[in-house]
Amino acid sequence: MNQPLLSVIVPVYRARDTLDACVESILAQDFPDMELILVDDGSPDGSGELCDAWARRDERIRVIHQANGGASAARTAGLGAAGGRYLSFVDADDRLLPGLYPLALPQLEAEDLDWFGFGVLHTSGRTCPWPLPGPHAGLEELAPELDSLLVREGQIALLYNKIYAKRMVGDTVFSNRLAVNEDLLFNLEVLTRGHAFRLCPHSFYLYQDEAGGSLSRRLRTDLLEAEQLTRPAFEAFLAACGLEEKEHRAFAEARRADVCRLQFFLLTGQKGKLPFLRRRALLGECLGFEAGRQAILKQLRQDSHGLLALPYRFCAALRLPGLLALYCGFKEPFLS
């Protein structure tokens, strides 16, 4: 086919039960000038064969088969194959809602936009709309809402709530050094190159948030490392939004404190085998950053299970990561 206006990239892994609905929602957009790139990331469940079946049914669909490398590797492969002037990412267990591409692409073209943002509807019923709807000349216009966009709601970090001009993405790929925050890093790097963009108040993406395996339900130990690796890009993005150095340093430290808080409660509340020395080192890092320790103590004071929170409050208040690691190791078999 000739060069399409839009390339839609879908990483596919263990998606046999959801892929049909996802692909159907994309093809139902009533936007013929596009290609759909399905990247089979070594799926062991027959998803790759399902991708091939879809490609035989619609000439706009292309399939890439590769050994399993994770979502970042799959998206990077999709970027390398994309021929469109604009890029859209969809996850294989999610769906598009009708009308997105017929609305967004004419505006991207007519207004010479670098990106187009739209809202997300979660299957649980929660919505994640963009603040400040309408056209914008640059990132500086987002400055009043950065706390929401980067921390509380996190619209900036998401891939699936934006359509990108390929010229803005350039040769950027997804980092293989990160297993979390790789989407955030991509956006921080790419969006700082952009200028004009439009934010749409309507939701066009249906996100599956009722399945298991979310960050809050499993033990991760890489949040602090991910924050450190993304910190330079995070600060550069804040500077591009017009924040003075003092302001963006404070914002970056607040983010680091929140990551320390989240990592602390994953280490102390989630089941998962972890060597004592590793747990102690991570807890020590969380408690060693004073703003992070204060955020941890604040949440512990608000815990409705006051007596159960006492050992954690005691260790956090006195900076005793070793004792806390011992306590966590003792109670870990009893976690549900």
N, C-alpha and C positions, 0 to 999 in steps of 0.2 A: 504494500500500500504506500501511497505518497506520504510525505512527512505530515504527521497529525498535528493538530493544534495542541492537544493535551495528551500527556502520558500519565496513566494511573498505575501505581505500583502497589502490588499486594504480596507481602511475604507469606508463604504458606508452609505451615508445619503442624502436623496432627490436626488438620482442619476439615476432615472428611464430613463431619456432621454439620458444619456451618458454611462451608465454601459455596455451596449452591446458592444459598440465600444472599451471601455477600456479592457474588458475581451478578446474580439477577438484579440486585439493587443498583449496581453500577451500569449495567446495560440498559436498564429501564430509565436512565436519566434523559432519554430523548436528545442525545447529543452525539451525532454520528462521527464528528471530526475528532476522534480520539483513538488511542490504542490502550489496551489493558494488558499489563505485563504481570503474569503470575510467576513468582519465583518459588519453585519447590525446593525447600531447604532440607533435602534429604528426609522427607517424611516417610515414616515406616508404616503408615496406616492406609496407604492407597490414595492419599491426597494427590500425589504426582500424576497418577493415572486419571484422576478426575480432572485435573488441569488440562491434560492432553485432550480429554473428551470435550471440554469446553472450547478448546482451540479449533477442534474440527467443526464445531457448530457455528463459530463466528470468526470471520477473518480478521477482526480487530484485535483478537486475543493472541498474545505471544506467550510462550512458556519457556522458562529457564529452569533446568534441573542442575542442582549442585549438591555436593556433600554438605552435611549439616554443619553450619557455622554460626547459627544464631540469627536473630532478627536484623542486627546491624549488617552482617555480611550479606543477607538476602536483600536488604534495601540498597546497599551499595551496588550489588549486581544489577538491580533494577535501574539505578541511576545510570550505570554504564551503558545500558541498552536503550535508555529512553531517547526517543527522537522528537518529542513534542517541545513546543516553546514554553509550555507550562507543565507543572508537576503536581500530582496529587497522591497522597498516601492513604491507603485504607487497610485496616487489619482484617484478617480472614475470618475472625469471629464477630465482626461488626457489620453494619449495613449503612448505606447512604439513604437519606430520605429524599423524596422526589423534588426535583426542581433546582438542585444546586448548580450543576454545570451550565444549564441554559441561562441562569441568572448571572453567574460569576464571570464566565469567559468573555461575554460581550463587554462587561465593565472593565475587566483587565485590559482588553484590547483598546477600547475607546478612550480610557483614561490613562493609558500607558502606566499601569500599576506594576509594582514589583511583587506584591502579594495581596491576597484577599483572605480575610479571616471570617469565620462563621461559627455559630454556636453548636453545642453538643448536648444531646439528650441522652441520659443514662437509662438503662432498662429498669433501674430501681426507682425511676421517677425524678431524680435530681437533674437539674439543668445547669449548664456551664456557658452562659452567654458572654459575649465580649462587652465590657463597658465602653463608653465613648463611641457609639456607632457613628458611621459616616466616613467620608474621605479624610485622609490625613496626609500632610506633606512630609512628615518625618517622624522618627521615633521620639523626638522631644515632646510631641503632643501626648505621649503615653505617660509622661512623668507623674501626673497626679494619681495614677492608678497602679503604679509599679508594685506596691505591696500585694495587691490582689493578683496581678498578672504573673508575678514571679514566685509568690509564696502561698497565699491563702487559696487561690483557685488554680493558678499555674497555667493559664492559657498559653503563655509564651513557650512553655516547654513541650507542648503537644505538637505532633506532626499532622494528625488527621483533621485538625480544625483550620487548616490553611491550604491555599493553592499558591504555589510559588512560580515566579518567572524563572525559567531555567538560567537566564543570563545572570541572575542574582546568585543562584546556587554555585555556578561555575564548576570548579573541580573539587568542591567539598564532598567528602565522603563521611560515613559514620565510623567513629573511632572503634577499633577493635581492642582498645585498652580498657574499655568500660563495659560493665554488664548492667549498669544502672546509670541514668542521667545521660546516656548517649544521645537521646532525642533532644534534651536540653542543650547539650553542647553544639549539636548541629544547628539548632535555631539561633543560639547566641552568636555563632560565627556567621551564619547566613544573613540574618535580619539586620545586622549592623551595616551590611553593604547596600541595603535597600533605601529607597526614598519614599515615593508615594505609595500609599496602600489604603485599602478600604476595609472597614469592619462592619459586618452585617449583623443586625440584631436577632436574626432568625436562626433556629437550629436545623441543621441539615445532616447531622451525623448521629447515628444510634449506636451508643457504646455499651458493650456488654460488661456490666460491673457486678453481676450477681454470681459469677463463677468463682471457684476457689482459686487460691494461689496468688492473691494480691500481696503487695509489700507488707501490709499490716498483719498478714496471717502466717508469715513464714520468717524464719531466722535468716537475716542477711548480715554479713560482716564487712561489707565493702562501701558503706555509705560515707564514711569519713574520707576514704581514699578518693572516692568519686568527687566529693566536694572539693578536695584539694586540687584534683586534676582539672576541674572545670572553673576554678576560682579566677584565673586570669581572664578567661573569656567572659565570665560573669561581670567582672569589674569593667572590662572594655565595653560591654553592652550598656552598663549603667552610665558610663561616660558618654556613649553615643546618644543616650537619652537626655543628655544635658545636665546631669548631676555634677556638682563640684566634687573634687577629690575627697574632701572631708565627708560629704554626704554619701558618696558611693562606697567609701571604706566602712562607714557605719552600717550601711545596708548589707554589705558583704559579710560583716561580722555578725549581724543579726541572722543572716542565713546560716552561717557556720554554727551558731548557737542552736538553731532549730534542728540542724542535722545531728549535732551532738545529742540533743534531747531524743530524737527519734531513734538513733542508734542505741542509746542507753536502754530504752524501753524494749527494743527488739532483743537486746542481749539478756535482759532480765525477765522478759515475759513470754518469749517464744521458745517452743521446744526445738531442740537441735543439738547434736553432739558438737562440742567445741572444746579443744584442749584448754586446760586451766590457764596456762601461760598466755595463750592467745586471747582468752576472754579478759584476763586481768589487764593485758596491755591495752585492749580496746576501751575497757571501762576507765582505765587510767587516763587515756586520751580525752574521753568525754568529760571527765571530772577535772582534768587539768586546764581546760579552757574555761575561765571563770564565768563568762557570759553563758556558756553552755551549762555549767553546773547550776547557775541560778535558774535557768529555764527548767532544768530537771527538778530542782527543789520546789519550784512553783507548782509544777504538775503533781508532784508527790503530796504537797499540802492540800491539794484539791481532790485527792483520791477519796472516793466514797467509802472505800474499805480501809479506814484509818489504821486499824491495828495491823493489818497485813502489810501496809506500806511502811510501817515503822523501821524494819531492818534496812530498807532501801534509804529512807530518810537519814538514818543514823550514819550509814556508810557514805552517803553523798555529802552530808554536812561535814564529816570529819575527813573526807577524801581518803577512803579506805578501799581502793579497788580490789586488793587481794582478798580481803575478808568478804567482800561482796561476791567475788568470783567463786569463792568456796561455798558460800550460801546458795548461789545459783546452781552450782554443780550438784549440791545435795538435794535440792528440790526439783531438779530437772526431770527425774523419772515420774514425778507426780503431776506434771503438766498435762493437760488434756490435748 
